[in-house]
Amino acid sequence: MKFVTFNIRYDCGADGGNNFCHRKPFILQKLKEEQPDIVCFQEVQPHVAEWLKENLDGYYVIGCGRSEELRGEQVAVAYRKERMNLMKMDTYWLSETPDLPGSRYPGQSICPRVCTEAVFEDLQAEKVFRVVNTHLDNEGELARKQGLEQILKKVAGDSFFGEVPVIITGDFNMEPDWKEMEVLKKYPEFINITEDIGVTYHGYWKGNEQTSIDFMLVRGAVRCEGLVKWTDEENGLYLSDHYPVCAMLSLEENR
C-alpha cells in the first residue's frame, strides 16, 4: 500500500510563483504518476477540498472543516475507491471537549485543531486498518503535547474492529527530539517510522527555518518497506512548502 502524508499548503496568495494556482498542475501530475492508495492532506481549505474532489480521478475525499460552522480548513483523506472500502469515519477536535466543533485547548493558537479518523478495508490485501490524520498546533507547546496525547490515548483505548493496524500521520509542528514528543514514551507500541526522514518543511528554501515536522506513527501488524520524500522541483516550483512523505506499507495479519 502506498501511503502519503502531504501538507498541501494554505492558499494564502503570498507565495509568488509557488501560489496554489501555480502548483495545482504539478500536484496533479505527481499524484497521477504515483497513484498512492491513501493521501492524508493537511491545510485543506474548502475550495481546495472541492478542487481535490473534482480532479482526483478514482479517489474519494473525506474531511470536515475545523470551525464552529464545520467550515474552514480540514485535514482531508483521499483514498482509491477501487481498492479501499471506507468502514467508519470520524472527526473530533483536539480539546477537552472533542465533540464540540471549534473547541481548543487553553494556550493554543486561534486555530482549532482536528483529527480525521477512518477505518478502511484494503480490498486487495483483505485487511482492515485505521488511519488518523491531524495537524497539531503551531504555537502552543503544551497544546501540541495535549493534542498528541489525546490522539494516542483515544487510539489505545478504542477496541472497535479489534486490534487492527493503526497509522497516525500529519504535520505535528515539532521535531522528533522536542520534549512534547516524549509523550510517545508512554505508548511504546507506536513506532515513529519517519524519525530519520530529515527536512520535510523547507519553506521553498527562502530563508525560513527548515525542519522535520511531518510524521507517520504505526502500531500493530503494519510494516514499512520503504520511505521517500517527494522532493520534486521545476524551476523553483515545488509541490508545497513541505515535502510530501510517501511510505510503502505492508499490512500483516490482524490481531
N, C-alpha and C positions, 0 to 999 in steps of 0.2 A: 504494500500500500504506500503510495506516495503522498506524504502529509506535509503541508506547508503552513508556517505562520508568517503573516505579511501585514505589517503596519503600512497601510496604503497612503498615509499622509493626509492630514486635514487640508481640505481645499480652501486655503486662506487667501489665495491670489497674490501672495507675496514672494513667490519662489522664482519669478522671472521665467527663464527658459525651462524650468522644471515645474511650472504650474501644472495642475492636474490635466488641464485641457491638452497640454503637450505630451504628457506621459500616457494618456489613455491608449493610443495605438501600440505603444511599446509594451504596456502591461498586457494587453490582449494578445499580442504576438507571442509573448513569453508563456502565457498560460496555455495557449493553443499548442505551442511546441512541447511543453512539459506534460500537459494533461494530468495534473495532480488529481488524486481521488478526493481529497479534502483540503480546502484552504480556509484557515482561520484568519480573518481580517480584523484589524483594529483601525480606529479613526474613520469609520464609515459614516458619512453624513447621509441624510435622506436621499439627496439627488444622486449620490454615489451608489447607494444601495439600489436605486432604481436603474442606474446605468449597468451595474453588475447583472441584475436580473434580465435586462434586455439584451445583453451582449455575451454572457457566458453560456454559449450553446451547450446543451447537455447537462446543465447544472441546475439545481435548486439552490436558492439563497435564503437563509433564515436569520432572523435577528429582531431586536426590539430597541427602540430609542430609549436613551437613559434619562430623559427629563420626566417631570411630573406628568406631562401630557403624553408620554410614551413616544415622543418625537426626538429629534436631535440625533446626536452621534450614537452609533451602536458598534458592538463587536459581532460582526456577521460571520456566519459559517456557510461556505459554499461546498456542495457535495455532488458528486457524479450520480445522477439519478439512475443510470443503468446498473450501477454497482452497489450503491448504498440504499438501504431501506431505513428511513427515519422511524424509530420506535417511540421516542419520547423527546420532548424539548421543553426547556425551562429557562426563564430569565429571572435573575434576582440581583438585588443591589448590595454592594459591599457597604454594610452599615449595621447598626444594631437592630434595624427593622428591615430586613432584606426583602420583604414583600411589599414595602411601601415605595412606590415609584418616586424617584428623585431624591431618596434619602442618602445621607452621607455620614461618615464618621466625623466627630469633632476634630478640628485641626487639619481637616482635609482641604484641598483646593475647592474652588467654587463648582468644580465639575463633579457630578455624581459618577460613580464607577459601577459597572455592571459585569455580570457573567452571562454568557450564553452557553448553556449546557445542553448536550444532546446525547442520546443513546442510539447507536446505529447497529444494523446488521450488515456485515460485509457479505453480500450475496455470493461473491466469488469464493471467499475463504470459508463461508458458512460459520462465521464467528460474530459474536456480539461484543461491542466495546463502547466506551463512554468518553466523550470529549468535553473539556471545559475550556472556554476561550475567554480571556479577560484582558484588561488594560488597567494596571494599578496606578495609583495617584502619582502625579509628577512633583508635588510639593511636600506633602506630609510624610515624614519618615515613619511616624507611628501609624499613620493611616495605611501605608504600604504593608507594614508588618501585620496590622489587624486584618487587612484585606486578604493577604496570602494565608494567614492562619484560618480565617473564616472558610476559605475555599478548601484547604486541606482537611479541616475538621468536618466539614459537610460531606466531602467525598468519603472520608474514612468512616463516617457514621451511617451513611446510607447503605442499605443492603438490597435495594431493588435490583432485579436481574442477577442477583448473586454477585460474587466477587469477579466481575468482568474486568478486563484490562481497562486502564484509565490513561488518558493523555491530557495533561493540563498545559496550556500554551498561551502565549501572548507577550505583550510588552509590559515588563514588570517595572520599568523605570528605576532599576537599580542593578548594580554589578553583582556578579556571583559571590564576591567576598565581602559585600556590605553586611553590616550587623543585622539588618532586617531579615536577611536570608537565613540567619541562624535558626529561625523557626522550623526550617526543614529538618533540623536535628531531632525534633520531637516526632517526626514522621519519617523514619529511615526507610520505609518501604517505597518512598517516592525517589526516583533516580533522576538527577539532572543530566540529561544526555547532551545538553548544549553548553556544559560548563567550560569547555575549551574551544568554543567556536570563534573567539576573537571578536573584533569590532563588528557590531550589527547596526548601530546608529552612526551614520557618517555625516549627516547634515550637509550632504552634497560637497563635503570636503572644502567648505568655505570658512574656515576659521573656527567652526564650532568644536566643542569637545566631542571626541569620538569615543563611544562607549559600547559595552557588551550588555545589552538590556533586553534582548529577545530570547525567550526561553521555551523549552519543552521539558516537562517532567513526565515520567511514565511510572506506572505501578502495575504490577501483576504480569500476566502472560503476554507481554509485548516486548519484542526485541528490536533494537536499532541496528540495521545492517549497513547504514551509510548516512552521512550528514554533509550537506553542502550549503553554501551561501550563494544566492543568485546575485552576482556582482556585475551584471550586465551594465554597460555604459556605452553610449554612442555620442561622440562629440559633446560631452558634458551633460547629456541627458541620462537620467537614472530612472529605475523603476519606482523609487521612492527615496526619502531621506533615510530609510532603513534598508538594509539588505534583507530580503525575504530569506527565511531559513527553511530548507527542504530536507526532510528525513525519509528514508526508506524504512518502513516499519513492518515487521512480521508478527502477525497475531498467532499465538500458540494456543493450546487447548485452554478453554475457560475452566475456572475452578469454582 
